[in-house]
Amino acid sequence: MSRTRSRNKGRAKTRGQGQARSQGQPKAQARGGRPTGAAARPAGDAARAASVPGARGPNGDVSKLAAQAAANGVRSSAEPRPTVIGGPPAWVQLTTFVLSIAGLAVSVYLTIAHYSAGVSLACPETGTINCAKVTSSPESIVFGIIPVAVLGLAFFVFMVAVNNPLAWRSPLRVIHLARMLSVIAGIVFVIYLIYVELFKVNAICLWCTSVHVITFVLFVLILLSAATWGLTQRSQ
């Protein structure tokens, strides 16, 4: 009887220890003893860290640097991505585009009038305002080779290309830089042409003046855009 009682006490003690062990184990266990849910995330991070070359130390353990890199990767993936801020507002883009088209139309008209004897400019030909006197003067041909009207035509063809909304939204810095440098060169040439009209030809061409005004407005808008919003898209 005494032996039987001691055996029953031993079995009860063993059962109590087994229950204590089962209560001490984590609840997040799946079939086969594999952790699931949040308990599996540290194991996954450790596995990614161990896969990094040079992550294991001399004893085969994962180094602190690799573990920190894995933790930083998980943290960075959870952070929100930066918001991309575009260039100038839509009204600036549309205004420069429309002005470029208007300048191109006037330049085409002046080029046709320069090469066609039967086409005369709709402009007075007497007094200070005299378009024919300006467009037929020796100064209307640069270096005696290229007509000023053709230079204006080439300038506004390029302006239409770089001032359309797609070009304004382009991330390429070279497009925005070319736009700014071209309009600076254009306004410098406009100042020279105004000087020629006032002090050499002593006449003013209304069509040429319209091109000068368009170029000046483009100059202001493009430089204001570059100074306010920069030459490329940026992140915040």
Biotite code that builds the C-alpha atoms (Angstrom):
import biotite.structure as struc

atoms = struc.array([
    struc.Atom([0.000, 0.000, 0.000], chain_id="A", res_id=1, res_name="MET", atom_name="CA", element="C"),
    struc.Atom([2.784, 2.425, 0.840], chain_id="A", res_id=2, res_name="SER", atom_name="CA", element="C"),
    struc.Atom([4.458, 1.747, -2.533], chain_id="A", res_id=3, res_name="ARG", atom_name="CA", element="C"),
    struc.Atom([1.195, 2.372, -4.400], chain_id="A", res_id=4, res_name="THR", atom_name="CA", element="C"),
    struc.Atom([0.641, 5.706, -2.621], chain_id="A", res_id=5, res_name="ARG", atom_name="CA", element="C"),
    struc.Atom([4.194, 6.877, -3.438], chain_id="A", res_id=6, res_name="SER", atom_name="CA", element="C"),
    struc.Atom([3.676, 5.986, -7.088], chain_id="A", res_id=7, res_name="ARG", atom_name="CA", element="C"),
    struc.Atom([0.419, 7.985, -7.254], chain_id="A", res_id=8, res_name="ASN", atom_name="CA", element="C"),
    struc.Atom([2.104, 10.994, -5.665], chain_id="A", res_id=9, res_name="LYS", atom_name="CA", element="C"),
    struc.Atom([4.935, 10.812, -8.212], chain_id="A", res_id=10, res_name="GLY", atom_name="CA", element="C"),
    struc.Atom([2.496, 10.715, -11.101], chain_id="A", res_id=11, res_name="ARG", atom_name="CA", element="C"),
    struc.Atom([0.539, 13.701, -9.735], chain_id="A", res_id=12, res_name="ALA", atom_name="CA", element="C"),
    struc.Atom([3.761, 15.656, -9.341], chain_id="A", res_id=13, res_name="LYS", atom_name="CA", element="C"),
    struc.Atom([4.798, 14.892, -12.912], chain_id="A", res_id=14, res_name="THR", atom_name="CA", element="C"),
    struc.Atom([1.406, 16.012, -14.221], chain_id="A", res_id=15, res_name="ARG", atom_name="CA", element="C"),
    struc.Atom([1.632, 19.248, -12.284], chain_id="A", res_id=16, res_name="GLY", atom_name="CA", element="C"),
    struc.Atom([5.059, 20.032, -13.735], chain_id="A", res_id=17, res_name="GLN", atom_name="CA", element="C"),
    struc.Atom([3.808, 19.286, -17.264], chain_id="A", res_id=18, res_name="GLY", atom_name="CA", element="C"),
    struc.Atom([0.860, 21.661, -16.842], chain_id="A", res_id=19, res_name="GLN", atom_name="CA", element="C"),
    struc.Atom([3.173, 24.376, -15.510], chain_id="A", res_id=20, res_name="ALA", atom_name="CA", element="C"),
    struc.Atom([5.398, 24.018, -18.563], chain_id="A", res_id=21, res_name="ARG", atom_name="CA", element="C"),
    struc.Atom([2.438, 24.193, -20.942], chain_id="A", res_id=22, res_name="SER", atom_name="CA", element="C"),
    struc.Atom([1.157, 27.359, -19.247], chain_id="A", res_id=23, res_name="GLN", atom_name="CA", element="C"),
    struc.Atom([4.605, 28.971, -19.485], chain_id="A", res_id=24, res_name="GLY", atom_name="CA", element="C"),
    struc.Atom([4.839, 28.447, -23.284], chain_id="A", res_id=25, res_name="GLN", atom_name="CA", element="C"),
    struc.Atom([3.611, 31.247, -25.672], chain_id="A", res_id=26, res_name="PRO", atom_name="CA", element="C"),
    struc.Atom([0.092, 30.863, -26.947], chain_id="A", res_id=27, res_name="LYS", atom_name="CA", element="C"),
    struc.Atom([0.956, 31.913, -30.528], chain_id="A", res_id=28, res_name="ALA", atom_name="CA", element="C"),
    struc.Atom([1.729, 28.341, -31.682], chain_id="A", res_id=29, res_name="GLN", atom_name="CA", element="C"),
    struc.Atom([0.499, 26.635, -34.817], chain_id="A", res_id=30, res_name="ALA", atom_name="CA", element="C"),
    struc.Atom([0.571, 23.034, -35.777], chain_id="A", res_id=31, res_name="ARG", atom_name="CA", element="C"),
    struc.Atom([4.061, 21.603, -35.788], chain_id="A", res_id=32, res_name="GLY", atom_name="CA", element="C"),
    struc.Atom([5.231, 24.109, -33.111], chain_id="A", res_id=33, res_name="GLY", atom_name="CA", element="C"),
    struc.Atom([5.674, 27.027, -35.590], chain_id="A", res_id=34, res_name="ARG", atom_name="CA", element="C"),
    struc.Atom([4.970, 30.564, -34.343], chain_id="A", res_id=35, res_name="PRO", atom_name="CA", element="C"),
    struc.Atom([2.338, 32.616, -36.157], chain_id="A", res_id=36, res_name="THR", atom_name="CA", element="C"),
    struc.Atom([1.200, 36.236, -36.279], chain_id="A", res_id=37, res_name="GLY", atom_name="CA", element="C"),
    struc.Atom([3.216, 38.819, -34.381], chain_id="A", res_id=38, res_name="ALA", atom_name="CA", element="C"),
    struc.Atom([5.398, 36.131, -32.830], chain_id="A", res_id=39, res_name="ALA", atom_name="CA", element="C"),
    struc.Atom([6.659, 35.187, -36.317], chain_id="A", res_id=40, res_name="ALA", atom_name="CA", element="C"),
    struc.Atom([7.873, 38.705, -37.204], chain_id="A", res_id=41, res_name="ARG", atom_name="CA", element="C"),
    struc.Atom([11.032, 38.716, -35.065], chain_id="A", res_id=42, res_name="PRO", atom_name="CA", element="C"),
    struc.Atom([11.940, 35.320, -36.467], chain_id="A", res_id=43, res_name="ALA", atom_name="CA", element="C"),
    struc.Atom([11.448, 36.624, -40.025], chain_id="A", res_id=44, res_name="GLY", atom_name="CA", element="C"),
    struc.Atom([13.613, 39.687, -39.319], chain_id="A", res_id=45, res_name="ASP", atom_name="CA", element="C"),
    struc.Atom([16.328, 37.491, -37.868], chain_id="A", res_id=46, res_name="ALA", atom_name="CA", element="C"),
    struc.Atom([16.192, 35.237, -40.929], chain_id="A", res_id=47, res_name="ALA", atom_name="CA", element="C"),
    struc.Atom([16.547, 38.215, -43.275], chain_id="A", res_id=48, res_name="ARG", atom_name="CA", element="C"),
    struc.Atom([19.425, 39.528, -41.201], chain_id="A", res_id=49, res_name="ALA", atom_name="CA", element="C"),
    struc.Atom([21.145, 36.142, -41.269], chain_id="A", res_id=50, res_name="ALA", atom_name="CA", element="C"),
    struc.Atom([20.915, 36.064, -45.083], chain_id="A", res_id=51, res_name="SER", atom_name="CA", element="C"),
    struc.Atom([22.996, 39.258, -45.376], chain_id="A", res_id=52, res_name="VAL", atom_name="CA", element="C"),
    struc.Atom([26.628, 38.467, -46.363], chain_id="A", res_id=53, res_name="PRO", atom_name="CA", element="C"),
    struc.Atom([28.882, 38.793, -43.348], chain_id="A", res_id=54, res_name="GLY", atom_name="CA", element="C"),
    struc.Atom([25.934, 38.883, -40.996], chain_id="A", res_id=55, res_name="ALA", atom_name="CA", element="C"),
    struc.Atom([27.051, 35.884, -38.953], chain_id="A", res_id=56, res_name="ARG", atom_name="CA", element="C"),
    struc.Atom([29.800, 36.167, -36.407], chain_id="A", res_id=57, res_name="GLY", atom_name="CA", element="C"),
    struc.Atom([32.588, 33.683, -35.707], chain_id="A", res_id=58, res_name="PRO", atom_name="CA", element="C"),
    struc.Atom([30.256, 31.529, -33.609], chain_id="A", res_id=59, res_name="ASN", atom_name="CA", element="C"),
    struc.Atom([27.523, 31.445, -36.251], chain_id="A", res_id=60, res_name="GLY", atom_name="CA", element="C"),
    struc.Atom([25.298, 33.997, -34.456], chain_id="A", res_id=61, res_name="ASP", atom_name="CA", element="C"),
    struc.Atom([23.694, 36.931, -36.217], chain_id="A", res_id=62, res_name="VAL", atom_name="CA", element="C"),
    struc.Atom([25.684, 40.116, -35.737], chain_id="A", res_id=63, res_name="SER", atom_name="CA", element="C"),
    struc.Atom([24.129, 43.205, -34.189], chain_id="A", res_id=64, res_name="LYS", atom_name="CA", element="C"),
    struc.Atom([24.757, 45.235, -37.357], chain_id="A", res_id=65, res_name="LEU", atom_name="CA", element="C"),
    struc.Atom([22.747, 42.870, -39.539], chain_id="A", res_id=66, res_name="ALA", atom_name="CA", element="C"),
    struc.Atom([19.936, 42.696, -36.990], chain_id="A", res_id=67, res_name="ALA", atom_name="CA", element="C"),
    struc.Atom([19.795, 46.484, -36.824], chain_id="A", res_id=68, res_name="GLN", atom_name="CA", element="C"),
    struc.Atom([19.761, 46.704, -40.631], chain_id="A", res_id=69, res_name="ALA", atom_name="CA", element="C"),
    struc.Atom([16.818, 44.301, -40.804], chain_id="A", res_id=70, res_name="ALA", atom_name="CA", element="C"),
    struc.Atom([14.954, 46.298, -38.154], chain_id="A", res_id=71, res_name="ALA", atom_name="CA", element="C"),
    struc.Atom([15.597, 49.537, -40.037], chain_id="A", res_id=72, res_name="ASN", atom_name="CA", element="C"),
    struc.Atom([14.278, 47.961, -43.243], chain_id="A", res_id=73, res_name="GLY", atom_name="CA", element="C"),
    struc.Atom([11.043, 46.964, -41.558], chain_id="A", res_id=74, res_name="VAL", atom_name="CA", element="C"),
    struc.Atom([10.721, 50.426, -40.011], chain_id="A", res_id=75, res_name="ARG", atom_name="CA", element="C"),
    struc.Atom([11.371, 52.264, -43.291], chain_id="A", res_id=76, res_name="SER", atom_name="CA", element="C"),
    struc.Atom([8.786, 50.175, -45.155], chain_id="A", res_id=77, res_name="SER", atom_name="CA", element="C"),
    struc.Atom([6.175, 51.240, -42.633], chain_id="A", res_id=78, res_name="ALA", atom_name="CA", element="C"),
    struc.Atom([6.971, 54.947, -42.969], chain_id="A", res_id=79, res_name="GLU", atom_name="CA", element="C"),
    struc.Atom([4.873, 57.004, -45.457], chain_id="A", res_id=80, res_name="PRO", atom_name="CA", element="C"),
    struc.Atom([6.513, 57.902, -48.758], chain_id="A", res_id=81, res_name="ARG", atom_name="CA", element="C"),
    struc.Atom([7.358, 61.559, -49.426], chain_id="A", res_id=82, res_name="PRO", atom_name="CA", element="C"),
    struc.Atom([4.850, 63.591, -51.386], chain_id="A", res_id=83, res_name="THR", atom_name="CA", element="C"),
    struc.Atom([6.087, 64.852, -54.763], chain_id="A", res_id=84, res_name="VAL", atom_name="CA", element="C"),
    struc.Atom([5.395, 68.524, -55.310], chain_id="A", res_id=85, res_name="ILE", atom_name="CA", element="C"),
    struc.Atom([5.202, 69.608, -58.919], chain_id="A", res_id=86, res_name="GLY", atom_name="CA", element="C"),
    struc.Atom([6.389, 72.829, -60.522], chain_id="A", res_id=87, res_name="GLY", atom_name="CA", element="C"),
    struc.Atom([4.361, 75.991, -61.068], chain_id="A", res_id=88, res_name="PRO", atom_name="CA", element="C"),
    struc.Atom([0.551, 75.977, -60.952], chain_id="A", res_id=89, res_name="PRO", atom_name="CA", element="C"),
    struc.Atom([-1.540, 75.117, -63.979], chain_id="A", res_id=90, res_name="ALA", atom_name="CA", element="C"),
    struc.Atom([-2.285, 78.730, -64.879], chain_id="A", res_id=91, res_name="TRP", atom_name="CA", element="C"),
    struc.Atom([1.424, 79.481, -65.330], chain_id="A", res_id=92, res_name="VAL", atom_name="CA", element="C"),
    struc.Atom([1.866, 76.439, -67.546], chain_id="A", res_id=93, res_name="GLN", atom_name="CA", element="C"),
    struc.Atom([-1.167, 77.241, -69.690], chain_id="A", res_id=94, res_name="LEU", atom_name="CA", element="C"),
    struc.Atom([-0.345, 80.963, -69.942], chain_id="A", res_id=95, res_name="THR", atom_name="CA", element="C"),
    struc.Atom([3.197, 80.345, -71.156], chain_id="A", res_id=96, res_name="THR", atom_name="CA", element="C"),
    struc.Atom([1.945, 77.725, -73.607], chain_id="A", res_id=97, res_name="PHE", atom_name="CA", element="C"),
    struc.Atom([-0.714, 80.035, -75.080], chain_id="A", res_id=98, res_name="VAL", atom_name="CA", element="C"),
    struc.Atom([1.734, 82.935, -75.302], chain_id="A", res_id=99, res_name="LEU", atom_name="CA", element="C"),
    struc.Atom([4.235, 80.707, -77.092], chain_id="A", res_id=100, res_name="SER", atom_name="CA", element="C"),
    struc.Atom([1.598, 79.716, -79.651], chain_id="A", res_id=101, res_name="ILE", atom_name="CA", element="C"),
    struc.Atom([0.651, 83.376, -80.164], chain_id="A", res_id=102, res_name="ALA", atom_name="CA", element="C"),
    struc.Atom([4.309, 84.337, -80.667], chain_id="A", res_id=103, res_name="GLY", atom_name="CA", element="C"),
    struc.Atom([4.718, 81.462, -83.114], chain_id="A", res_id=104, res_name="LEU", atom_name="CA", element="C"),
    struc.Atom([1.708, 82.660, -85.132], chain_id="A", res_id=105, res_name="ALA", atom_name="CA", element="C"),
    struc.Atom([3.054, 86.230, -85.375], chain_id="A", res_id=106, res_name="VAL", atom_name="CA", element="C"),
    struc.Atom([6.515, 84.927, -86.324], chain_id="A", res_id=107, res_name="SER", atom_name="CA", element="C"),
    struc.Atom([5.022, 82.812, -89.106], chain_id="A", res_id=108, res_name="VAL", atom_name="CA", element="C"),
    struc.Atom([3.177, 85.868, -90.406], chain_id="A", res_id=109, res_name="TYR", atom_name="CA", element="C"),
    struc.Atom([6.334, 88.011, -90.352], chain_id="A", res_id=110, res_name="LEU", atom_name="CA", element="C"),
    struc.Atom([8.349, 85.263, -92.063], chain_id="A", res_id=111, res_name="THR", atom_name="CA", element="C"),
    struc.Atom([5.775, 84.906, -94.850], chain_id="A", res_id=112, res_name="ILE", atom_name="CA", element="C"),
    struc.Atom([5.719, 88.688, -95.328], chain_id="A", res_id=113, res_name="ALA", atom_name="CA", element="C"),
    struc.Atom([9.515, 88.762, -95.498], chain_id="A", res_id=114, res_name="HIS", atom_name="CA", element="C"),
    struc.Atom([9.792, 86.152, -98.262], chain_id="A", res_id=115, res_name="TYR", atom_name="CA", element="C"),
    struc.Atom([6.583, 86.980, -100.184], chain_id="A", res_id=116, res_name="SER", atom_name="CA", element="C"),
    struc.Atom([6.505, 90.223, -102.099], chain_id="A", res_id=117, res_name="ALA", atom_name="CA", element="C"),
    struc.Atom([2.737, 89.981, -102.574], chain_id="A", res_id=118, res_name="GLY", atom_name="CA", element="C"),
    struc.Atom([2.063, 89.862, -98.815], chain_id="A", res_id=119, res_name="VAL", atom_name="CA", element="C"),
    struc.Atom([2.082, 93.195, -97.019], chain_id="A", res_id=120, res_name="SER", atom_name="CA", element="C"),
    struc.Atom([1.871, 93.663, -93.273], chain_id="A", res_id=121, res_name="LEU", atom_name="CA", element="C"),
    struc.Atom([-1.336, 95.113, -91.878], chain_id="A", res_id=122, res_name="ALA", atom_name="CA", element="C"),
    struc.Atom([0.447, 98.140, -90.473], chain_id="A", res_id=123, res_name="CYS", atom_name="CA", element="C"),
    struc.Atom([0.793, 101.845, -91.333], chain_id="A", res_id=124, res_name="PRO", atom_name="CA", element="C"),
    struc.Atom([3.708, 102.744, -93.599], chain_id="A", res_id=125, res_name="GLU", atom_name="CA", element="C"),
    struc.Atom([4.034, 106.407, -92.777], chain_id="A", res_id=126, res_name="THR", atom_name="CA", element="C"),
    struc.Atom([5.332, 108.263, -89.766], chain_id="A", res_id=127, res_name="GLY", atom_name="CA", element="C"),
    struc.Atom([6.929, 106.689, -86.705], chain_id="A", res_id=128, res_name="THR", atom_name="CA", element="C"),
    struc.Atom([4.875, 103.485, -86.959], chain_id="A", res_id=129, res_name="ILE", atom_name="CA", element="C"),
    struc.Atom([6.118, 101.906, -90.161], chain_id="A", res_id=130, res_name="ASN", atom_name="CA", element="C"),
    struc.Atom([6.330, 98.112, -90.276], chain_id="A", res_id=131, res_name="CYS", atom_name="CA", element="C"),
    struc.Atom([7.590, 97.948, -93.852], chain_id="A", res_id=132, res_name="ALA", atom_name="CA", element="C"),
    struc.Atom([10.514, 100.267, -93.076], chain_id="A", res_id=133, res_name="LYS", atom_name="CA", element="C"),
    struc.Atom([11.561, 98.101, -90.130], chain_id="A", res_id=134, res_name="VAL", atom_name="CA", element="C"),
    struc.Atom([11.182, 94.708, -91.795], chain_id="A", res_id=135, res_name="THR", atom_name="CA", element="C"),
    struc.Atom([12.979, 95.802, -94.971], chain_id="A", res_id=136, res_name="SER", atom_name="CA", element="C"),
    struc.Atom([15.883, 97.602, -93.281], chain_id="A", res_id=137, res_name="SER", atom_name="CA", element="C"),
    struc.Atom([19.423, 96.163, -93.399], chain_id="A", res_id=138, res_name="PRO", atom_name="CA", element="C"),
    struc.Atom([19.150, 95.499, -89.658], chain_id="A", res_id=139, res_name="GLU", atom_name="CA", element="C"),
    struc.Atom([16.280, 93.066, -90.299], chain_id="A", res_id=140, res_name="SER", atom_name="CA", element="C"),
    struc.Atom([18.831, 90.481, -91.459], chain_id="A", res_id=141, res_name="ILE", atom_name="CA", element="C"),
    struc.Atom([21.360, 89.304, -88.869], chain_id="A", res_id=142, res_name="VAL", atom_name="CA", element="C"),
    struc.Atom([24.915, 89.149, -90.227], chain_id="A", res_id=143, res_name="PHE", atom_name="CA", element="C"),
    struc.Atom([23.399, 89.692, -93.675], chain_id="A", res_id=144, res_name="GLY", atom_name="CA", element="C"),
    struc.Atom([22.306, 86.021, -93.743], chain_id="A", res_id=145, res_name="ILE", atom_name="CA", element="C"),
    struc.Atom([19.460, 85.177, -91.369], chain_id="A", res_id=146, res_name="ILE", atom_name="CA", element="C"),
    struc.Atom([16.267, 87.280, -91.286], chain_id="A", res_id=147, res_name="PRO", atom_name="CA", element="C"),
    struc.Atom([15.137, 88.343, -87.835], chain_id="A", res_id=148, res_name="VAL", atom_name="CA", element="C"),
    struc.Atom([11.699, 86.888, -88.602], chain_id="A", res_id=149, res_name="ALA", atom_name="CA", element="C"),
    struc.Atom([13.249, 83.427, -89.081], chain_id="A", res_id=150, res_name="VAL", atom_name="CA", element="C"),
    struc.Atom([15.103, 83.694, -85.780], chain_id="A", res_id=151, res_name="LEU", atom_name="CA", element="C"),
    struc.Atom([11.837, 84.606, -84.079], chain_id="A", res_id=152, res_name="GLY", atom_name="CA", element="C"),
    struc.Atom([10.154, 81.644, -85.748], chain_id="A", res_id=153, res_name="LEU", atom_name="CA", element="C"),
    struc.Atom([12.802, 79.229, -84.473], chain_id="A", res_id=154, res_name="ALA", atom_name="CA", element="C"),
    struc.Atom([12.645, 80.767, -81.000], chain_id="A", res_id=155, res_name="PHE", atom_name="CA", element="C"),
    struc.Atom([8.893, 80.324, -80.643], chain_id="A", res_id=156, res_name="PHE", atom_name="CA", element="C"),
    struc.Atom([8.939, 76.807, -82.066], chain_id="A", res_id=157, res_name="VAL", atom_name="CA", element="C"),
    struc.Atom([11.275, 75.923, -79.215], chain_id="A", res_id=158, res_name="PHE", atom_name="CA", element="C"),
    struc.Atom([9.126, 77.854, -76.722], chain_id="A", res_id=159, res_name="MET", atom_name="CA", element="C"),
    struc.Atom([6.031, 75.881, -77.734], chain_id="A", res_id=160, res_name="VAL", atom_name="CA", element="C"),
    struc.Atom([7.969, 72.648, -77.184], chain_id="A", res_id=161, res_name="ALA", atom_name="CA", element="C"),
    struc.Atom([9.281, 73.520, -73.710], chain_id="A", res_id=162, res_name="VAL", atom_name="CA", element="C"),
    struc.Atom([6.230, 75.413, -72.463], chain_id="A", res_id=163, res_name="ASN", atom_name="CA", element="C"),
    struc.Atom([3.598, 72.763, -73.057], chain_id="A", res_id=164, res_name="ASN", atom_name="CA", element="C"),
    struc.Atom([2.183, 71.200, -69.860], chain_id="A", res_id=165, res_name="PRO", atom_name="CA", element="C"),
    struc.Atom([4.003, 67.898, -70.412], chain_id="A", res_id=166, res_name="LEU", atom_name="CA", element="C"),
    struc.Atom([7.357, 69.667, -70.556], chain_id="A", res_id=167, res_name="ALA", atom_name="CA", element="C"),
    struc.Atom([6.517, 71.684, -67.431], chain_id="A", res_id=168, res_name="TRP", atom_name="CA", element="C"),
    struc.Atom([5.835, 68.456, -65.516], chain_id="A", res_id=169, res_name="ARG", atom_name="CA", element="C"),
    struc.Atom([8.964, 66.716, -66.755], chain_id="A", res_id=170, res_name="SER", atom_name="CA", element="C"),
    struc.Atom([11.455, 65.657, -64.037], chain_id="A", res_id=171, res_name="PRO", atom_name="CA", element="C"),
    struc.Atom([14.384, 66.341, -66.399], chain_id="A", res_id=172, res_name="LEU", atom_name="CA", element="C"),
    struc.Atom([16.321, 69.348, -65.178], chain_id="A", res_id=173, res_name="ARG", atom_name="CA", element="C"),
    struc.Atom([17.810, 69.986, -68.630], chain_id="A", res_id=174, res_name="VAL", atom_name="CA", element="C"),
    struc.Atom([14.379, 70.882, -70.066], chain_id="A", res_id=175, res_name="ILE", atom_name="CA", element="C"),
    struc.Atom([13.676, 73.519, -67.411], chain_id="A", res_id=176, res_name="HIS", atom_name="CA", element="C"),
    struc.Atom([17.207, 74.865, -67.634], chain_id="A", res_id=177, res_name="LEU", atom_name="CA", element="C"),
    struc.Atom([16.976, 75.141, -71.437], chain_id="A", res_id=178, res_name="ALA", atom_name="CA", element="C"),
    struc.Atom([13.647, 76.984, -71.113], chain_id="A", res_id=179, res_name="ARG", atom_name="CA", element="C"),
    struc.Atom([15.118, 79.542, -68.738], chain_id="A", res_id=180, res_name="MET", atom_name="CA", element="C"),
    struc.Atom([18.324, 80.116, -70.716], chain_id="A", res_id=181, res_name="LEU", atom_name="CA", element="C"),
    struc.Atom([16.416, 80.435, -73.996], chain_id="A", res_id=182, res_name="SER", atom_name="CA", element="C"),
    struc.Atom([14.036, 83.070, -72.701], chain_id="A", res_id=183, res_name="VAL", atom_name="CA", element="C"),
    struc.Atom([16.978, 85.025, -71.237], chain_id="A", res_id=184, res_name="ILE", atom_name="CA", element="C"),
    struc.Atom([18.679, 84.986, -74.631], chain_id="A", res_id=185, res_name="ALA", atom_name="CA", element="C"),
    struc.Atom([15.373, 85.980, -76.231], chain_id="A", res_id=186, res_name="GLY", atom_name="CA", element="C"),
    struc.Atom([14.857, 89.033, -74.019], chain_id="A", res_id=187, res_name="ILE", atom_name="CA", element="C"),
    struc.Atom([18.444, 90.164, -74.632], chain_id="A", res_id=188, res_name="VAL", atom_name="CA", element="C"),
    struc.Atom([17.840, 90.001, -78.384], chain_id="A", res_id=189, res_name="PHE", atom_name="CA", element="C"),
    struc.Atom([14.533, 91.851, -77.959], chain_id="A", res_id=190, res_name="VAL", atom_name="CA", element="C"),
    struc.Atom([16.320, 94.699, -76.175], chain_id="A", res_id=191, res_name="ILE", atom_name="CA", element="C"),
    struc.Atom([18.756, 94.900, -79.084], chain_id="A", res_id=192, res_name="TYR", atom_name="CA", element="C"),
    struc.Atom([15.903, 95.016, -81.617], chain_id="A", res_id=193, res_name="LEU", atom_name="CA", element="C"),
    struc.Atom([14.146, 97.797, -79.704], chain_id="A", res_id=194, res_name="ILE", atom_name="CA", element="C"),
    struc.Atom([17.386, 99.780, -79.723], chain_id="A", res_id=195, res_name="TYR", atom_name="CA", element="C"),
    struc.Atom([17.675, 99.282, -83.490], chain_id="A", res_id=196, res_name="VAL", atom_name="CA", element="C"),
    struc.Atom([14.107, 100.428, -84.102], chain_id="A", res_id=197, res_name="GLU", atom_name="CA", element="C"),
    struc.Atom([14.409, 103.556, -81.966], chain_id="A", res_id=198, res_name="LEU", atom_name="CA", element="C"),
    struc.Atom([17.918, 104.757, -82.782], chain_id="A", res_id=199, res_name="PHE", atom_name="CA", element="C"),
    struc.Atom([18.886, 103.290, -86.168], chain_id="A", res_id=200, res_name="LYS", atom_name="CA", element="C"),
    struc.Atom([15.755, 102.715, -88.212], chain_id="A", res_id=201, res_name="VAL", atom_name="CA", element="C"),
    struc.Atom([13.758, 105.455, -86.484], chain_id="A", res_id=202, res_name="ASN", atom_name="CA", element="C"),
    struc.Atom([10.533, 103.511, -86.922], chain_id="A", res_id=203, res_name="ALA", atom_name="CA", element="C"),
    struc.Atom([8.412, 101.070, -84.941], chain_id="A", res_id=204, res_name="ILE", atom_name="CA", element="C"),
    struc.Atom([6.824, 97.873, -86.204], chain_id="A", res_id=205, res_name="CYS", atom_name="CA", element="C"),
    struc.Atom([3.608, 96.976, -84.380], chain_id="A", res_id=206, res_name="LEU", atom_name="CA", element="C"),
    struc.Atom([3.897, 93.291, -85.221], chain_id="A", res_id=207, res_name="TRP", atom_name="CA", element="C"),
    struc.Atom([7.465, 93.244, -83.967], chain_id="A", res_id=208, res_name="CYS", atom_name="CA", element="C"),
    struc.Atom([6.346, 95.041, -80.821], chain_id="A", res_id=209, res_name="THR", atom_name="CA", element="C"),
    struc.Atom([3.737, 92.351, -80.178], chain_id="A", res_id=210, res_name="SER", atom_name="CA", element="C"),
    struc.Atom([6.508, 89.737, -80.354], chain_id="A", res_id=211, res_name="VAL", atom_name="CA", element="C"),
    struc.Atom([8.593, 91.827, -77.949], chain_id="A", res_id=212, res_name="HIS", atom_name="CA", element="C"),
    struc.Atom([5.742, 92.031, -75.449], chain_id="A", res_id=213, res_name="VAL", atom_name="CA", element="C"),
    struc.Atom([5.077, 88.284, -75.634], chain_id="A", res_id=214, res_name="ILE", atom_name="CA", element="C"),
    struc.Atom([8.769, 87.552, -75.087], chain_id="A", res_id=215, res_name="THR", atom_name="CA", element="C"),
    struc.Atom([8.885, 89.893, -72.098], chain_id="A", res_id=216, res_name="PHE", atom_name="CA", element="C"),
    struc.Atom([5.852, 88.278, -70.441], chain_id="A", res_id=217, res_name="VAL", atom_name="CA", element="C"),
    struc.Atom([7.358, 84.826, -71.019], chain_id="A", res_id=218, res_name="LEU", atom_name="CA", element="C"),
    struc.Atom([10.611, 86.062, -69.507], chain_id="A", res_id=219, res_name="PHE", atom_name="CA", element="C"),
    struc.Atom([8.849, 87.259, -66.345], chain_id="A", res_id=220, res_name="VAL", atom_name="CA", element="C"),
    struc.Atom([6.737, 84.113, -65.897], chain_id="A", res_id=221, res_name="LEU", atom_name="CA", element="C"),
    struc.Atom([9.552, 81.644, -66.545], chain_id="A", res_id=222, res_name="ILE", atom_name="CA", element="C"),
    struc.Atom([12.068, 83.372, -64.280], chain_id="A", res_id=223, res_name="LEU", atom_name="CA", element="C"),
    struc.Atom([9.429, 83.835, -61.578], chain_id="A", res_id=224, res_name="LEU", atom_name="CA", element="C"),
    struc.Atom([8.624, 80.143, -61.845], chain_id="A", res_id=225, res_name="SER", atom_name="CA", element="C"),
    struc.Atom([12.292, 79.158, -61.565], chain_id="A", res_id=226, res_name="ALA", atom_name="CA", element="C"),
    struc.Atom([12.814, 81.426, -58.551], chain_id="A", res_id=227, res_name="ALA", atom_name="CA", element="C"),
    struc.Atom([9.649, 80.291, -56.746], chain_id="A", res_id=228, res_name="THR", atom_name="CA", element="C"),
    struc.Atom([9.254, 76.595, -57.579], chain_id="A", res_id=229, res_name="TRP", atom_name="CA", element="C"),
    struc.Atom([12.729, 75.657, -58.783], chain_id="A", res_id=230, res_name="GLY", atom_name="CA", element="C"),
    struc.Atom([13.819, 73.951, -61.979], chain_id="A", res_id=231, res_name="LEU", atom_name="CA", element="C"),
    struc.Atom([12.663, 70.410, -61.115], chain_id="A", res_id=232, res_name="THR", atom_name="CA", element="C"),
    struc.Atom([10.104, 68.571, -59.030], chain_id="A", res_id=233, res_name="GLN", atom_name="CA", element="C"),
    struc.Atom([10.978, 68.102, -55.381], chain_id="A", res_id=234, res_name="ARG", atom_name="CA", element="C"),
    struc.Atom([9.796, 65.968, -52.489], chain_id="A", res_id=235, res_name="SER", atom_name="CA", element="C"),
    struc.Atom([8.417, 66.970, -49.098], chain_id="A", res_id=236, res_name="GLN", atom_name="CA", element="C"),
])
